[in-house]
Amino acid sequence: TALTKELIMLREQYRKDVHVLRELQAENEGIMSPLETNSNDLQRLGSDLDAFYMQKRDLETRRKQLKQAEKELNDIKWDHEVLFQHHERLEQECKECKLKYQEAVYSAQQ
């Protein structure tokens, strides 16, 4: 009687507790699934960020190398232009000397 009522009340409380527990487990599952997904996304994004910074450093290094190569190319172009002008001047002097030589030979023959 009193024990039976208490037993019935305890069973009813147990059923309610089990029901609440199941609801909380379902809610927990609903929270945990996106959390795991976001955690995986965060790890992937961290790896992507590391790769980005490595590529950025590589790009900066290559830009410096390119800038140095462009400077060297401009220096070579300048040297080439100076040497080319010198060559042109020497060729002109050579032609003038040949003409003078030919005139001297012609003049000596007469």
Biopython code that builds the backbone (N, CA, C, O; Angstrom):
import numpy as np
from Bio.PDB.StructureBuilder import StructureBuilder

atoms = [
    (1, "THR", "N", (0.796, -1.170, 0.000)),
    (1, "THR", "CA", (0.000, 0.000, 0.000)),
    (1, "THR", "C", (0.861, 1.265, 0.000)),
    (1, "THR", "O", (1.036, 1.889, -1.047)),
    (2, "ALA", "N", (1.396, 1.649, 1.153)),
    (2, "ALA", "CA", (2.230, 2.847, 1.150)),
    (2, "ALA", "C", (3.496, 2.564, 0.357)),
    (2, "ALA", "O", (3.985, 3.408, -0.394)),
    (3, "LEU", "N", (4.014, 1.356, 0.543)),
    (3, "LEU", "CA", (5.208, 0.981, -0.220)),
    (3, "LEU", "C", (4.863, 0.850, -1.697)),
    (3, "LEU", "O", (5.669, 1.216, -2.553)),
    (4, "THR", "N", (3.697, 0.342, -2.003)),
    (4, "THR", "CA", (3.269, 0.177, -3.385)),
    (4, "THR", "C", (3.119, 1.541, -4.035)),
    (4, "THR", "O", (3.551, 1.752, -5.168)),
    (5, "LYS", "N", (2.499, 2.469, -3.304)),
    (5, "LYS", "CA", (2.343, 3.821, -3.844)),
    (5, "LYS", "C", (3.721, 4.449, -4.079)),
    (5, "LYS", "O", (3.956, 5.106, -5.093)),
    (6, "GLU", "N", (4.624, 4.232, -3.120)),
    (6, "GLU", "CA", (5.962, 4.791, -3.263)),
    (6, "GLU", "C", (6.682, 4.143, -4.436)),
    (6, "GLU", "O", (7.394, 4.825, -5.173)),
    (7, "LEU", "N", (6.508, 2.833, -4.622)),
    (7, "LEU", "CA", (7.112, 2.116, -5.739)),
    (7, "LEU", "C", (6.559, 2.635, -7.057)),
    (7, "LEU", "O", (7.309, 2.856, -8.008)),
    (8, "ILE", "N", (5.242, 2.829, -7.112)),
    (8, "ILE", "CA", (4.620, 3.352, -8.330)),
    (8, "ILE", "C", (5.155, 4.762, -8.624)),
    (8, "ILE", "O", (5.455, 5.101, -9.769)),
    (9, "MET", "N", (5.263, 5.560, -7.580)),
    (9, "MET", "CA", (5.759, 6.919, -7.730)),
    (9, "MET", "C", (7.229, 6.907, -8.193)),
    (9, "MET", "O", (7.621, 7.716, -9.034)),
    (10, "LEU", "N", (8.027, 6.003, -7.650)),
    (10, "LEU", "CA", (9.424, 5.903, -8.041)),
    (10, "LEU", "C", (9.559, 5.433, -9.495)),
    (10, "LEU", "O", (10.409, 5.927, -10.236)),
    (11, "ARG", "N", (8.710, 4.469, -9.899)),
    (11, "ARG", "CA", (8.725, 3.994, -11.293)),
    (11, "ARG", "C", (8.335, 5.122, -12.255)),
    (11, "ARG", "O", (8.939, 5.292, -13.314)),
    (12, "GLU", "N", (7.328, 5.874, -11.868)),
    (12, "GLU", "CA", (6.882, 7.000, -12.696)),
    (12, "GLU", "C", (8.010, 8.040, -12.798)),
    (12, "GLU", "O", (8.272, 8.576, -13.876)),
    (13, "GLN", "N", (8.657, 8.313, -11.693)),
    (13, "GLN", "CA", (9.774, 9.262, -11.682)),
    (13, "GLN", "C", (10.919, 8.730, -12.543)),
    (13, "GLN", "O", (11.568, 9.490, -13.263)),
    (14, "TYR", "N", (11.162, 7.423, -12.464)),
    (14, "TYR", "CA", (12.210, 6.791, -13.265)),
    (14, "TYR", "C", (11.903, 6.955, -14.752)),
    (14, "TYR", "O", (12.785, 7.312, -15.533)),
    (15, "ARG", "N", (10.640, 6.694, -15.148)),
    (15, "ARG", "CA", (10.238, 6.832, -16.550)),
    (15, "ARG", "C", (10.440, 8.289, -17.016)),
    (15, "ARG", "O", (10.928, 8.530, -18.120)),
    (16, "LYS", "N", (10.060, 9.245, -16.168)),
    (16, "LYS", "CA", (10.240, 10.653, -16.515)),
    (16, "LYS", "C", (11.731, 10.981, -16.655)),
    (16, "LYS", "O", (12.145, 11.690, -17.573)),
    (17, "ASP", "N", (12.527, 10.443, -15.715)),
    (17, "ASP", "CA", (13.962, 10.694, -15.764)),
    (17, "ASP", "C", (14.586, 10.098, -17.033)),
    (17, "ASP", "O", (15.443, 10.713, -17.668)),
    (18, "VAL", "N", (14.135, 8.881, -17.387)),
    (18, "VAL", "CA", (14.634, 8.241, -18.612)),
    (18, "VAL", "C", (14.244, 9.079, -19.825)),
    (18, "VAL", "O", (15.045, 9.264, -20.741)),
    (19, "HIS", "N", (13.012, 9.584, -19.829)),
    (19, "HIS", "CA", (12.539, 10.407, -20.939)),
    (19, "HIS", "C", (13.369, 11.694, -21.042)),
    (19, "HIS", "O", (13.787, 12.079, -22.134)),
    (20, "VAL", "N", (13.604, 12.348, -19.913)),
    (20, "VAL", "CA", (14.425, 13.569, -19.891)),
    (20, "VAL", "C", (15.841, 13.241, -20.347)),
    (20, "VAL", "O", (16.445, 13.997, -21.108)),
    (21, "LEU", "N", (16.369, 12.109, -19.881)),
    (21, "LEU", "CA", (17.715, 11.701, -20.266)),
    (21, "LEU", "C", (17.798, 11.513, -21.776)),
    (21, "LEU", "O", (18.766, 11.960, -22.393)),
    (22, "ARG", "N", (16.821, 10.871, -22.380)),
    (22, "ARG", "CA", (16.813, 10.653, -23.835)),
    (22, "ARG", "C", (16.726, 11.987, -24.584)),
    (22, "ARG", "O", (17.395, 12.182, -25.599)),
    (23, "GLU", "N", (15.902, 12.892, -24.077)),
    (23, "GLU", "CA", (15.805, 14.205, -24.710)),
    (23, "GLU", "C", (17.149, 14.940, -24.635)),
    (23, "GLU", "O", (17.581, 15.559, -25.608)),
    (24, "LEU", "N", (17.796, 14.867, -23.484)),
    (24, "LEU", "CA", (19.091, 15.526, -23.317)),
    (24, "LEU", "C", (20.169, 14.881, -24.199)),
    (24, "LEU", "O", (21.032, 15.570, -24.744)),
    (25, "GLN", "N", (20.105, 13.543, -24.332)),
    (25, "GLN", "CA", (21.065, 12.863, -25.194)),
    (25, "GLN", "C", (20.854, 13.277, -26.656)),
    (25, "GLN", "O", (21.816, 13.491, -27.394)),
    (26, "ALA", "N", (19.586, 13.385, -27.061)),
    (26, "ALA", "CA", (19.290, 13.818, -28.438)),
    (26, "ALA", "C", (19.774, 15.250, -28.653)),
    (26, "ALA", "O", (20.358, 15.560, -29.692)),
    (27, "GLU", "N", (19.537, 16.111, -27.689)),
    (27, "GLU", "CA", (19.993, 17.498, -27.782)),
    (27, "GLU", "C", (21.515, 17.554, -27.824)),
    (27, "GLU", "O", (22.098, 18.320, -28.590)),
    (28, "ASN", "N", (22.146, 16.737, -26.994)),
    (28, "ASN", "CA", (23.610, 16.668, -26.956)),
    (28, "ASN", "C", (24.151, 16.216, -28.314)),
    (28, "ASN", "O", (25.128, 16.769, -28.819)),
    (29, "GLU", "N", (23.512, 15.220, -28.888)),
    (29, "GLU", "CA", (23.927, 14.733, -30.207)),
    (29, "GLU", "C", (23.782, 15.857, -31.241)),
    (29, "GLU", "O", (24.645, 16.036, -32.100)),
    (30, "GLY", "N", (22.694, 16.602, -31.147)),
    (30, "GLY", "CA", (22.484, 17.728, -32.065)),
    (30, "GLY", "C", (23.544, 18.798, -31.917)),
    (30, "GLY", "O", (23.858, 19.496, -32.881)),
    (31, "ILE", "N", (24.091, 18.936, -30.742)),
    (31, "ILE", "CA", (25.144, 19.928, -30.501)),
    (31, "ILE", "C", (26.514, 19.365, -30.900)),
    (31, "ILE", "O", (27.330, 20.077, -31.486)),
    (32, "MET", "N", (26.762, 18.114, -30.589)),
    (32, "MET", "CA", (28.076, 17.510, -30.814)),
    (32, "MET", "C", (28.399, 17.345, -32.296)),
    (32, "MET", "O", (29.545, 17.538, -32.702)),
    (33, "SER", "N", (27.414, 16.994, -33.100)),
    (33, "SER", "CA", (27.672, 16.765, -34.520)),
    (33, "SER", "C", (28.218, 18.014, -35.206)),
    (33, "SER", "O", (29.251, 17.934, -35.870)),
    (34, "PRO", "N", (27.549, 19.179, -35.067)),
    (34, "PRO", "CA", (28.130, 20.382, -35.682)),
    (34, "PRO", "C", (29.478, 20.768, -35.055)),
    (34, "PRO", "O", (30.353, 21.305, -35.733)),
    (35, "LEU", "N", (29.631, 20.494, -33.772)),
    (35, "LEU", "CA", (30.889, 20.815, -33.106)),
    (35, "LEU", "C", (32.031, 20.004, -33.723)),
    (35, "LEU", "O", (33.105, 20.545, -33.985)),
    (36, "GLU", "N", (31.804, 18.725, -33.952)),
    (36, "GLU", "CA", (32.834, 17.886, -34.571)),
    (36, "GLU", "C", (33.131, 18.359, -35.986)),
    (36, "GLU", "O", (34.289, 18.420, -36.400)),
    (37, "THR", "N", (32.068, 18.697, -36.730)),
    (37, "THR", "CA", (32.248, 19.190, -38.097)),
    (37, "THR", "C", (33.061, 20.481, -38.084)),
    (37, "THR", "O", (33.995, 20.646, -38.868)),
    (38, "ASN", "N", (32.697, 21.388, -37.190)),
    (38, "ASN", "CA", (33.418, 22.659, -37.107)),
    (38, "ASN", "C", (34.858, 22.457, -36.651)),
    (38, "ASN", "O", (35.759, 23.164, -37.103)),
    (39, "SER", "N", (35.076, 21.500, -35.764)),
    (39, "SER", "CA", (36.430, 21.208, -35.313)),
    (39, "SER", "C", (37.279, 20.703, -36.481)),
    (39, "SER", "O", (38.431, 21.107, -36.636)),
    (40, "ASN", "N", (36.707, 19.820, -37.299)),
    (40, "ASN", "CA", (37.417, 19.317, -38.480)),
    (40, "ASN", "C", (37.684, 20.447, -39.473)),
    (40, "ASN", "O", (38.767, 20.537, -40.050)),
    (41, "ASP", "N", (36.682, 21.303, -39.665)),
    (41, "ASP", "CA", (36.861, 22.449, -40.555)),
    (41, "ASP", "C", (37.966, 23.364, -40.046)),
    (41, "ASP", "O", (38.766, 23.876, -40.830)),
    (42, "LEU", "N", (38.010, 23.568, -38.745)),
    (42, "LEU", "CA", (39.026, 24.427, -38.139)),
    (42, "LEU", "C", (40.421, 23.858, -38.375)),
    (42, "LEU", "O", (41.350, 24.601, -38.693)),
    (43, "GLN", "N", (40.570, 22.551, -38.222)),
    (43, "GLN", "CA", (41.868, 21.921, -38.471)),
    (43, "GLN", "C", (42.265, 22.081, -39.942)),
    (43, "GLN", "O", (43.414, 22.392, -40.254)),
    (44, "ARG", "N", (41.303, 21.865, -40.836)),
    (44, "ARG", "CA", (41.576, 21.997, -42.273)),
    (44, "ARG", "C", (41.968, 23.432, -42.616)),
    (44, "ARG", "O", (42.909, 23.666, -43.373)),
    (45, "LEU", "N", (41.232, 24.387, -42.049)),
    (45, "LEU", "CA", (41.542, 25.791, -42.309)),
    (45, "LEU", "C", (42.903, 26.183, -41.735)),
    (45, "LEU", "O", (43.616, 27.000, -42.317)),
    (46, "GLY", "N", (43.258, 25.596, -40.590)),
    (46, "GLY", "CA", (44.586, 25.844, -40.031)),
    (46, "GLY", "C", (45.675, 25.336, -40.963)),
    (46, "GLY", "O", (46.688, 26.007, -41.163)),
    (47, "SER", "N", (45.472, 24.159, -41.532)),
    (47, "SER", "CA", (46.433, 23.613, -42.490)),
    (47, "SER", "C", (46.494, 24.486, -43.741)),
    (47, "SER", "O", (47.571, 24.752, -44.274)),
    (48, "ASP", "N", (45.317, 24.930, -44.204)),
    (48, "ASP", "CA", (45.270, 25.810, -45.377)),
    (48, "ASP", "C", (46.017, 27.109, -45.101)),
    (48, "ASP", "O", (46.723, 27.620, -45.970)),
    (49, "LEU", "N", (45.863, 27.639, -43.898)),
    (49, "LEU", "CA", (46.540, 28.885, -43.529)),
    (49, "LEU", "C", (48.053, 28.686, -43.511)),
    (49, "LEU", "O", (48.802, 29.537, -43.991)),
    (50, "ASP", "N", (48.495, 27.569, -42.960)),
    (50, "ASP", "CA", (49.934, 27.274, -42.960)),
    (50, "ASP", "C", (50.464, 27.196, -44.388)),
    (50, "ASP", "O", (51.521, 27.747, -44.696)),
    (51, "ALA", "N", (49.724, 26.508, -45.258)),
    (51, "ALA", "CA", (50.125, 26.387, -46.665)),
    (51, "ALA", "C", (50.157, 27.765, -47.326)),
    (51, "ALA", "O", (51.059, 28.062, -48.109)),
    (52, "PHE", "N", (49.172, 28.601, -47.007)),
    (52, "PHE", "CA", (49.123, 29.958, -47.565)),
    (52, "PHE", "C", (50.366, 30.745, -47.177)),
    (52, "PHE", "O", (50.978, 31.396, -48.023)),
    (53, "TYR", "N", (50.747, 30.689, -45.886)),
    (53, "TYR", "CA", (51.916, 31.445, -45.445)),
    (53, "TYR", "C", (53.202, 30.907, -46.073)),
    (53, "TYR", "O", (54.118, 31.676, -46.366)),
    (54, "MET", "N", (53.273, 29.601, -46.279)),
    (54, "MET", "CA", (54.447, 29.032, -46.950)),
    (54, "MET", "C", (54.514, 29.532, -48.397)),
    (54, "MET", "O", (55.580, 29.910, -48.883)),
    (55, "GLN", "N", (53.359, 29.529, -49.079)),
    (55, "GLN", "CA", (53.323, 30.010, -50.461)),
    (55, "GLN", "C", (53.650, 31.501, -50.526)),
    (55, "GLN", "O", (54.305, 31.964, -51.460)),
    (56, "LYS", "N", (53.191, 32.236, -49.536)),
    (56, "LYS", "CA", (53.464, 33.676, -49.498)),
    (56, "LYS", "C", (54.968, 33.926, -49.351)),
    (56, "LYS", "O", (55.533, 34.770, -50.046)),
    (57, "ARG", "N", (55.611, 33.181, -48.438)),
    (57, "ARG", "CA", (57.063, 33.326, -48.273)),
    (57, "ARG", "C", (57.795, 32.950, -49.555)),
    (57, "ARG", "O", (58.746, 33.619, -49.958)),
    (58, "ASP", "N", (57.339, 31.864, -50.196)),
    (58, "ASP", "CA", (57.956, 31.434, -51.445)),
    (58, "ASP", "C", (57.799, 32.513, -52.515)),
    (58, "ASP", "O", (58.739, 32.804, -53.255)),
    (59, "LEU", "N", (56.619, 33.097, -52.592)),
    (59, "LEU", "CA", (56.367, 34.151, -53.575)),
    (59, "LEU", "C", (57.254, 35.366, -53.309)),
    (59, "LEU", "O", (57.803, 35.946, -54.245)),
    (60, "GLU", "N", (57.396, 35.752, -52.048)),
    (60, "GLU", "CA", (58.264, 36.882, -51.708)),
    (60, "GLU", "C", (59.709, 36.599, -52.098)),
    (60, "GLU", "O", (60.404, 37.475, -52.612)),
    (61, "THR", "N", (60.156, 35.372, -51.852)),
    (61, "THR", "CA", (61.518, 34.989, -52.233)),
    (61, "THR", "C", (61.688, 35.068, -53.743)),
    (61, "THR", "O", (62.685, 35.591, -54.241)),
    (62, "ARG", "N", (60.700, 34.539, -54.469)),
    (62, "ARG", "CA", (60.785, 34.562, -55.934)),
    (62, "ARG", "C", (60.720, 35.985, -56.474)),
    (62, "ARG", "O", (61.370, 36.297, -57.471)),
    (63, "ARG", "N", (59.950, 36.841, -55.834)),
    (63, "ARG", "CA", (59.897, 38.244, -56.267)),
    (63, "ARG", "C", (61.258, 38.905, -56.093)),
    (63, "ARG", "O", (61.712, 39.651, -56.961)),
    (64, "LYS", "N", (61.907, 38.626, -54.957)),
    (64, "LYS", "CA", (63.246, 39.189, -54.733)),
    (64, "LYS", "C", (64.219, 38.680, -55.784)),
    (64, "LYS", "O", (65.026, 39.442, -56.317)),
    (65, "GLN", "N", (64.139, 37.368, -56.084)),
    (65, "GLN", "CA", (65.018, 36.797, -57.104)),
    (65, "GLN", "C", (64.749, 37.430, -58.470)),
    (65, "GLN", "O", (65.678, 37.739, -59.217)),
    (66, "LEU", "N", (63.471, 37.618, -58.783)),
    (66, "LEU", "CA", (63.105, 38.230, -60.063)),
    (66, "LEU", "C", (63.608, 39.669, -60.138)),
    (66, "LEU", "O", (64.123, 40.101, -61.169)),
    (67, "LYS", "N", (63.456, 40.401, -59.048)),
    (67, "LYS", "CA", (63.928, 41.790, -59.017)),
    (67, "LYS", "C", (65.434, 41.839, -59.234)),
    (67, "LYS", "O", (65.933, 42.686, -59.976)),
    (68, "GLN", "N", (66.161, 40.923, -58.581)),
    (68, "GLN", "CA", (67.611, 40.859, -58.752)),
    (68, "GLN", "C", (67.967, 40.496, -60.192)),
    (68, "GLN", "O", (68.887, 41.074, -60.771)),
    (69, "ALA", "N", (67.239, 39.541, -60.769)),
    (69, "ALA", "CA", (67.506, 39.131, -62.149)),
    (69, "ALA", "C", (67.215, 40.287, -63.111)),
    (69, "ALA", "O", (67.956, 40.490, -64.073)),
    (70, "GLU", "N", (66.148, 41.041, -62.860)),
    (70, "GLU", "CA", (65.828, 42.193, -63.709)),
    (70, "GLU", "C", (66.934, 43.250, -63.615)),
    (70, "GLU", "O", (67.302, 43.859, -64.620)),
    (71, "LYS", "N", (67.454, 43.462, -62.421)),
    (71, "LYS", "CA", (68.553, 44.428, -62.245)),
    (71, "LYS", "C", (69.780, 43.962, -63.025)),
    (71, "LYS", "O", (70.425, 44.752, -63.715)),
    (72, "GLU", "N", (70.093, 42.682, -62.911)),
    (72, "GLU", "CA", (71.244, 42.144, -63.640)),
    (72, "GLU", "C", (71.029, 42.270, -65.148)),
    (72, "GLU", "O", (71.954, 42.615, -65.883)),
    (73, "LEU", "N", (69.804, 41.989, -65.608)),
    (73, "LEU", "CA", (69.499, 42.103, -67.031)),
    (73, "LEU", "C", (69.662, 43.545, -67.503)),
    (73, "LEU", "O", (70.223, 43.794, -68.571)),
    (74, "ASN", "N", (69.171, 44.493, -66.706)),
    (74, "ASN", "CA", (69.324, 45.904, -67.086)),
    (74, "ASN", "C", (70.799, 46.305, -67.131)),
    (74, "ASN", "O", (71.214, 47.053, -68.016)),
    (75, "ASP", "N", (71.594, 45.803, -66.170)),
    (75, "ASP", "CA", (73.027, 46.084, -66.184)),
    (75, "ASP", "C", (73.679, 45.513, -67.443)),
    (75, "ASP", "O", (74.511, 46.167, -68.072)),
    (76, "ILE", "N", (73.296, 44.294, -67.802)),
    (76, "ILE", "CA", (73.851, 43.649, -69.000)),
    (76, "ILE", "C", (73.434, 44.415, -70.253)),
    (76, "ILE", "O", (74.240, 44.611, -71.162)),
    (77, "LYS", "N", (72.173, 44.849, -70.300)),
    (77, "LYS", "CA", (71.714, 45.630, -71.454)),
    (77, "LYS", "C", (72.520, 46.928, -71.582)),
    (77, "LYS", "O", (72.900, 47.335, -72.680)),
    (78, "TRP", "N", (72.770, 47.563, -70.441)),
    (78, "TRP", "CA", (73.551, 48.801, -70.455)),
    (78, "TRP", "C", (74.970, 48.533, -70.962)),
    (78, "TRP", "O", (75.485, 49.253, -71.818)),
    (79, "ASP", "N", (75.593, 47.479, -70.414)),
    (79, "ASP", "CA", (76.944, 47.115, -70.862)),
    (79, "ASP", "C", (76.939, 46.797, -72.347)),
    (79, "ASP", "O", (77.854, 47.194, -73.069)),
    (80, "HIS", "N", (75.929, 46.090, -72.808)),
    (80, "HIS", "CA", (75.819, 45.735, -74.224)),
    (80, "HIS", "C", (75.734, 46.994, -75.077)),
    (80, "HIS", "O", (76.412, 47.106, -76.098)),
    (81, "GLU", "N", (74.903, 47.936, -74.657)),
    (81, "GLU", "CA", (74.751, 49.174, -75.427)),
    (81, "GLU", "C", (76.071, 49.936, -75.496)),
    (81, "GLU", "O", (76.441, 50.443, -76.555)),
    (82, "VAL", "N", (76.785, 50.018, -74.369)),
    (82, "VAL", "CA", (78.080, 50.714, -74.343)),
    (82, "VAL", "C", (79.062, 50.017, -75.281)),
    (82, "VAL", "O", (79.738, 50.662, -76.081)),
    (83, "LEU", "N", (79.131, 48.681, -75.169)),
    (83, "LEU", "CA", (80.059, 47.925, -76.026)),
    (83, "LEU", "C", (79.663, 48.016, -77.497)),
    (83, "LEU", "O", (80.523, 48.094, -78.373)),
    (84, "PHE", "N", (78.357, 48.006, -77.762)),
    (84, "PHE", "CA", (77.895, 48.101, -79.149)),
    (84, "PHE", "C", (78.291, 49.451, -79.749)),
    (84, "PHE", "O", (78.747, 49.513, -80.890)),
    (85, "GLN", "N", (78.119, 50.527, -78.985)),
    (85, "GLN", "CA", (78.505, 51.853, -79.476)),
    (85, "GLN", "C", (80.016, 51.925, -79.698)),
    (85, "GLN", "O", (80.489, 52.511, -80.672)),
    (86, "HIS", "N", (80.759, 51.319, -78.778)),
    (86, "HIS", "CA", (82.217, 51.278, -78.935)),
    (86, "HIS", "C", (82.586, 50.504, -80.201)),
    (86, "HIS", "O", (83.458, 50.924, -80.962)),
    (87, "HIS", "N", (81.926, 49.392, -80.416)),
    (87, "HIS", "CA", (82.158, 48.576, -81.613)),
    (87, "HIS", "C", (81.840, 49.381, -82.874)),
    (87, "HIS", "O", (82.614, 49.365, -83.832)),
    (88, "GLU", "N", (80.720, 50.076, -82.879)),
    (88, "GLU", "CA", (80.337, 50.888, -84.038)),
    (88, "GLU", "C", (81.413, 51.954, -84.312)),
    (88, "GLU", "O", (81.792, 52.182, -85.461)),
    (89, "ARG", "N", (81.890, 52.591, -83.258)),
    (89, "ARG", "CA", (82.916, 53.623, -83.416)),
    (89, "ARG", "C", (84.203, 53.011, -83.984)),
    (89, "ARG", "O", (84.843, 53.595, -84.858)),
    (90, "LEU", "N", (84.574, 51.827, -83.475)),
    (90, "LEU", "CA", (85.789, 51.171, -83.983)),
    (90, "LEU", "C", (85.618, 50.751, -85.440)),
    (90, "LEU", "O", (86.551, 50.869, -86.235)),
    (91, "GLU", "N", (84.439, 50.266, -85.788)),
    (91, "GLU", "CA", (84.193, 49.899, -87.187)),
    (91, "GLU", "C", (84.321, 51.117, -88.096)),
    (91, "GLU", "O", (84.900, 51.034, -89.179)),
    (92, "GLN", "N", (83.782, 52.239, -87.654)),
    (92, "GLN", "CA", (83.872, 53.469, -88.433)),
    (92, "GLN", "C", (85.331, 53.895, -88.582)),
    (92, "GLN", "O", (85.764, 54.284, -89.666)),
    (93, "GLU", "N", (86.081, 53.819, -87.488)),
    (93, "GLU", "CA", (87.510, 54.165, -87.557)),
    (93, "GLU", "C", (88.243, 53.226, -88.500)),
    (93, "GLU", "O", (89.118, 53.642, -89.260)),
    (94, "CYS", "N", (87.867, 51.936, -88.439)),
    (94, "CYS", "CA", (88.497, 50.951, -89.326)),
    (94, "CYS", "C", (88.216, 51.293, -90.791)),
    (94, "CYS", "O", (89.119, 51.246, -91.627)),
    (95, "LYS", "N", (86.977, 51.635, -91.095)),
    (95, "LYS", "CA", (86.630, 52.013, -92.474)),
    (95, "LYS", "C", (87.408, 53.246, -92.911)),
    (95, "LYS", "O", (87.900, 53.312, -94.037)),
    (96, "GLU", "N", (87.515, 54.222, -92.012)),
    (96, "GLU", "CA", (88.262, 55.437, -92.338)),
    (96, "GLU", "C", (89.731, 55.116, -92.591)),
    (96, "GLU", "O", (90.343, 55.660, -93.510)),
    (97, "CYS", "N", (90.298, 54.225, -91.765)),
    (97, "CYS", "CA", (91.709, 53.839, -91.952)),
    (97, "CYS", "C", (91.903, 53.116, -93.278)),
    (97, "CYS", "O", (92.893, 53.348, -93.972)),
    (98, "LYS", "N", (90.970, 52.246, -93.633)),
    (98, "LYS", "CA", (91.058, 51.529, -94.911)),
    (98, "LYS", "C", (91.002, 52.521, -96.075)),
    (98, "LYS", "O", (91.761, 52.422, -97.039)),
    (99, "LEU", "N", (90.080, 53.479, -95.954)),
    (99, "LEU", "CA", (89.982, 54.485, -97.015)),
    (99, "LEU", "C", (91.285, 55.278, -97.140)),
    (99, "LEU", "O", (91.767, 55.507, -98.249)),
    (100, "LYS", "N", (91.860, 55.700, -95.999)),
    (100, "LYS", "CA", (93.114, 56.446, -96.018)),
    (100, "LYS", "C", (94.235, 55.585, -96.609)),
    (100, "LYS", "O", (95.062, 56.070, -97.382)),
    (101, "TYR", "N", (94.249, 54.302, -96.234)),
    (101, "TYR", "CA", (95.267, 53.387, -96.755)),
    (101, "TYR", "C", (95.125, 53.241, -98.266)),
    (101, "TYR", "O", (96.105, 53.310, -99.008)),
    (102, "GLN", "N", (93.878, 53.038, -98.709)),
    (102, "GLN", "CA", (93.649, 52.888, -100.147)),
    (102, "GLN", "C", (94.011, 54.175, -100.892)),
    (102, "GLN", "O", (94.567, 54.119, -101.989)),
    (103, "GLU", "N", (93.705, 55.312, -100.314)),
    (103, "GLU", "CA", (94.069, 56.579, -100.944)),
    (103, "GLU", "C", (95.588, 56.738, -100.999)),
    (103, "GLU", "O", (96.151, 57.214, -101.985)),
    (104, "ALA", "N", (96.244, 56.315, -99.885)),
    (104, "ALA", "CA", (97.710, 56.412, -99.869)),
    (104, "ALA", "C", (98.328, 55.480, -100.891)),
    (104, "ALA", "O", (99.293, 55.844, -101.562)),
    (105, "VAL", "N", (97.778, 54.273, -101.017)),
    (105, "VAL", "CA", (98.297, 53.329, -102.005)),
    (105, "VAL", "C", (98.049, 53.881, -103.406)),
    (105, "VAL", "O", (98.944, 53.852, -104.251)),
    (106, "TYR", "N", (96.880, 54.368, -103.648)),
    (106, "TYR", "CA", (96.528, 54.931, -104.969)),
    (106, "TYR", "C", (97.416, 56.129, -105.294)),
    (106, "TYR", "O", (97.895, 56.284, -106.417)),
    (107, "SER", "N", (97.618, 56.958, -104.298)),
    (107, "SER", "CA", (98.432, 58.151, -104.473)),
    (107, "SER", "C", (99.900, 57.762, -104.711)),
    (107, "SER", "O", (100.593, 58.409, -105.496)),
    (108, "ALA", "N", (100.365, 56.716, -104.042)),
    (108, "ALA", "CA", (101.751, 56.279, -104.208)),
    (108, "ALA", "C", (101.938, 55.643, -105.580)),
    (108, "ALA", "O", (103.037, 55.704, -106.131)),
    (109, "GLN", "N", (100.912, 55.041, -106.141)),
    (109, "GLN", "CA", (101.012, 54.399, -107.438)),
    (109, "GLN", "C", (101.105, 55.450, -108.551)),
    (109, "GLN", "O", (101.628, 55.159, -109.627)),
    (110, "GLN", "N", (100.624, 56.618, -108.315)),
    (110, "GLN", "CA", (100.634, 57.637, -109.375)),
    (110, "GLN", "C", (101.823, 58.482, -109.315)),
    (110, "GLN", "O", (101.980, 59.386, -110.136)),
]
sb = StructureBuilder()
sb.init_structure("model")
sb.init_model(0)
sb.init_chain("A")
sb.init_seg("    ")
for serial, (resi, resn, name, xyz) in enumerate(atoms, 1):
    if name == "N":
        sb.init_residue(resn, " ", resi, " ")
    sb.init_atom(name, np.array(xyz, "f"), 0.0, 1.0, " ", f" {name:<3s}", serial, name[0])
structure = sb.get_structure()
